[in-house]
Amino acid sequence: MAAIRKSGHAQRWPAARILISQGILHALLLGMSVMAIFPFVWMTFASFKPFKELVESKDLLPHTWTLQNFEEILNRVNFVAAFRNSLVAAISVTVVSVFTSAVMGYIFSKYRFPGKELLFTIILSTMMVPFAVVMVPLYVTIARDFKLADELGGIIVTGFFTAFGIFLMRQFMESIPFELIDAARIDGASEWRIFFMLVLPMSLSPMSALAVFVFLSNWDSYLWPLIVLNSLDKQTLPLVLAGLRNLWWTRYEMWAAGSILTVVPIMIIYSFASRYFIRGIAMTGLKA
């Protein structure tokens, strides 16, 4: 009997330790989540506060709700034009780069040609090169050869190819069976028809994940647009938000309103694409 009681006690103790460790882990995750979300919550409520209340009150919720901050920033800092420029640039780069990544990923995964592995290694090695190294020659090429200095196209054409996108699509397309492609060729389908009708529909999940990555990086891009764009009517949202310091150095409610208007489109897009984003990352894996 004593042995049975000891055995039952021994079984309960590991279960208790598991519950305690899980409780501690969940508490840490909850605390980290609150720390990550709180600045956004504060910014949201700050955008609805008058300036005087924002600097004097310590309460999170506004005492006086106002939309004047949004009205003022939309009418006074060329915010609408900047929003349009960012949208055009981000969508253009996303569509083209996802397509080129899918094409290159398909070529590197399903075709055999001399120097394929070497070329793929060279493309991957460009991910290790800091942007500061290629910044000056890239601008010289854009300004002198393509005549796109101070043009929205100058920040668009440089994003048409992405080494990370090629790597991501190649990793996924390695899992597509060769038998499906060979069967389509036997049925008389052309290479482009195989790509559009067979490969792309099977690759929607990783393409969606890549689209989210590319859109976010271009929507938030600051350094390269700052170098290329000089005219106020050509600026993107990050440049306009940075320029708010020159207009309103201490108008924090204006900064909050501008940040909310910038973040909300990203949240809407991610809410619709999150399912495909998570599925695409899970399906791509890390297979070499």
C-alpha positions in Angstrom: 0.0 0.0 0.0 2.8 2.4 0.9 4.4 1.6 -2.5 1.1 2.4 -4.3 0.8 5.7 -2.4 4.4 6.7 -3.3 3.7 5.8 -7.0 0.6 8.0 -7.1 2.4 10.8 -5.4 5.3 10.5 -7.9 2.8 10.6 -10.8 1.1 13.7 -9.4 4.3 15.7 -8.8 5.4 15.8 -12.5 1.9 16.8 -13.5 2.0 19.6 -10.9 5.4 20.8 -12.2 4.1 20.9 -15.7 1.1 23.0 -14.7 3.4 25.4 -12.7 5.8 25.7 -15.6 3.0 26.3 -18.1 1.4 28.9 -15.8 4.7 30.8 -15.5 5.2 30.6 -19.3 1.7 31.9 -20.0 2.2 34.7 -17.5 5.5 35.7 -19.2 3.8 35.6 -22.6 0.9 37.7 -21.4 3.2 40.3 -19.9 5.2 40.5 -23.1 2.0 40.8 -25.2 0.8 43.6 -23.0 4.1 45.4 -23.3 4.0 45.0 -27.1 0.4 46.1 -27.5 0.3 49.0 -25.0 2.2 51.6 -27.1 -0.3 51.0 -29.9 -3.3 51.3 -27.5 -1.8 54.5 -26.1 -1.3 55.9 -29.6 -4.8 55.1 -30.6 -6.4 57.0 -27.7 -3.8 59.8 -27.9 -4.9 60.5 -31.5 -8.4 61.3 -30.2 -7.2 63.7 -27.5 -6.8 67.5 -27.7 -3.2 68.7 -27.3 -3.7 70.2 -23.9 -5.3 67.1 -22.5 -2.6 64.9 -24.0 0.2 66.8 -22.3 -1.6 67.4 -19.0 -3.7 64.3 -18.3 -2.2 60.9 -17.4 -5.5 59.0 -18.1 -5.4 56.5 -20.9 -9.0 57.3 -22.1 -9.7 60.7 -23.5 -11.9 63.0 -21.5 -12.8 64.9 -24.7 -13.0 62.9 -27.8 -12.1 64.8 -31.0 -11.5 64.1 -34.7 -9.8 67.5 -35.2 -6.3 65.8 -35.3 -7.2 63.6 -38.2 -8.9 66.5 -40.0 -5.9 68.8 -39.6 -3.3 66.2 -40.7 -5.3 65.3 -43.8 -5.7 68.9 -44.9 -2.4 70.4 -44.0 0.6 68.1 -44.7 -0.2 66.6 -48.1 -1.1 63.3 -46.3 -3.6 62.1 -49.0 -1.0 62.4 -51.8 1.6 60.6 -49.7 -0.9 57.9 -48.9 -1.6 57.4 -52.6 2.1 57.4 -53.4 2.8 54.7 -50.8 -0.2 52.6 -51.9 0.9 52.8 -55.6 4.5 52.0 -54.8 3.7 49.1 -52.3 1.1 47.5 -54.6 3.3 47.7 -57.7 6.4 46.3 -56.0 4.3 43.5 -54.4 2.6 42.3 -57.5 5.7 42.3 -59.7 8.1 40.9 -57.1 5.8 38.1 -56.1 5.4 37.2 -59.8 9.2 37.3 -60.5 9.9 35.3 -57.3 7.4 32.7 -58.4 9.0 32.4 -61.9 12.5 32.3 -60.6 11.6 29.9 -57.8 10.0 27.6 -60.4 13.0 27.7 -62.6 15.5 27.0 -59.8 13.4 24.1 -58.4 12.2 22.3 -61.6 14.7 23.0 -64.3 18.3 21.8 -64.8 20.9 24.0 -66.5 24.6 24.5 -66.1 25.6 26.7 -63.1 22.1 26.6 -61.5 23.4 26.0 -58.0 26.2 28.5 -58.3 23.7 31.2 -59.6 21.3 30.4 -56.8 24.1 30.7 -54.3 25.1 34.1 -55.7 21.5 35.3 -55.5 21.3 34.2 -51.9 24.6 35.9 -51.1 23.1 39.2 -52.0 20.9 38.9 -48.9 24.1 39.3 -46.8 25.1 42.6 -48.4 24.0 45.7 -46.3 21.9 48.2 -48.2 24.4 50.9 -47.3 27.0 49.2 -49.5 24.9 49.4 -52.7 23.0 52.6 -51.8 25.2 55.0 -53.7 25.8 53.0 -56.9 22.1 52.1 -56.9 21.1 55.8 -56.8 23.6 56.7 -59.5 22.1 54.0 -61.7 18.6 55.1 -61.1 19.4 58.8 -61.6 21.8 58.7 -64.5 20.8 55.6 -66.5 17.1 55.4 -65.8 16.4 59.1 -65.3 14.1 58.3 -62.3 15.5 60.6 -59.7 12.7 62.3 -57.8 10.2 60.0 -59.5 8.0 57.4 -57.8 9.3 54.9 -60.3 12.7 55.2 -58.8 11.6 53.4 -55.7 9.4 51.0 -57.6 11.8 49.4 -60.1 14.4 48.6 -57.5 12.0 46.3 -55.7 10.9 44.1 -58.7 13.3 41.3 -57.6 13.8 40.0 -54.1 16.4 37.3 -53.2 14.3 36.3 -50.2 11.2 35.8 -52.4 13.1 33.7 -54.8 14.4 31.6 -51.9 11.0 31.2 -50.3 9.2 30.2 -53.6 12.0 27.8 -54.5 11.8 26.1 -51.1 8.1 25.5 -51.6 8.1 24.5 -55.2 10.7 21.8 -54.4 7.8 19.9 -52.9 5.7 19.9 -56.0 5.9 16.4 -57.6 7.7 16.2 -60.9 5.1 13.7 -62.0 2.4 16.4 -62.1 4.5 18.6 -64.4 5.5 15.6 -66.6 1.9 14.6 -66.9 0.9 18.1 -68.0 3.7 18.1 -70.6 2.5 14.7 -71.9 -1.0 16.2 -72.3 0.5 18.9 -74.5 0.5 21.8 -72.1 3.0 24.5 -72.8 5.5 25.5 -70.1 3.7 28.8 -69.5 0.4 27.1 -69.2 1.9 24.6 -66.7 3.2 27.5 -64.7 0.0 29.5 -64.7 -2.6 26.7 -64.5 -0.8 24.2 -62.3 2.1 25.6 -60.4 0.7 29.0 -59.4 -2.6 27.7 -58.0 -0.7 25.2 -55.8 1.6 28.1 -54.6 -1.0 30.5 -53.4 -0.2 30.1 -49.7 3.6 30.9 -50.0 2.8 33.7 -52.5 0.4 35.2 -50.0 3.0 35.1 -47.2 5.6 36.7 -49.5 3.1 39.4 -50.6 2.6 40.3 -46.9 6.3 40.5 -46.3 7.0 42.6 -49.4 4.0 45.0 -48.9 5.0 45.6 -45.3 8.6 46.3 -46.1 7.7 48.7 -48.9 4.9 50.5 -47.0 7.3 51.2 -44.1 10.4 51.9 -46.3 12.0 55.2 -45.3 15.7 55.4 -46.3 15.5 54.7 -50.0 12.5 57.0 -50.7 14.3 59.7 -48.6 17.3 59.4 -51.0 15.3 59.2 -54.3 12.3 61.6 -53.6 12.7 65.3 -53.1 9.4 66.9 -54.2 6.7 67.2 -51.6 4.0 65.8 -53.9 6.2 62.6 -54.6 6.8 61.8 -50.9 5.5 58.6 -49.2 3.9 58.3 -45.8 7.1 57.6 -43.8 8.7 60.8 -45.2 5.6 62.8 -44.4 5.4 61.4 -40.9 9.1 62.2 -40.3 8.5 65.7 -41.7 5.9 66.4 -39.0 8.7 67.2 -36.6 9.6 70.2 -38.7 6.0 71.5 -38.6 4.8 70.5 -35.1 7.8 69.6 -32.9 5.6 69.0 -29.8 2.3 68.2 -31.4 2.2 64.6 -30.2 -1.5 64.2 -31.0 -0.7 64.9 -34.6 2.0 62.3 -34.7 -0.4 59.8 -33.2 -3.1 60.6 -35.7 -0.7 60.3 -38.6 0.6 57.0 -37.2 -2.9 55.6 -36.8 -3.7 56.5 -40.4 -0.6 54.7 -41.6 -1.0 51.6 -39.5 -4.7 50.9 -40.0 -4.4 49.8 -43.7 -1.6 47.4 -42.7 -3.9 45.9 -40.0 -6.8 45.5 -42.4 -4.6 43.8 -45.0 -3.1 41.5 -42.5 -6.5 40.6 -41.0 -7.5 39.3 -44.4 -4.2 37.7 -45.3 -3.1 36.3 -41.9 -4.6 32.8 -42.6 -2.7 32.5 -45.9 0.4 34.1 -44.3 0.6 31.5 -41.5 -0.2 28.6 -43.9 2.4 29.8 -46.4 5.2 29.9 -43.8 4.2 26.5 -42.4 4.1 24.9 -45.8 7.3 26.4 -47.1 9.4 24.9 -44.2 13.2 24.9 -44.3 13.9 22.1 -46.8 17.2 22.8 -48.6 
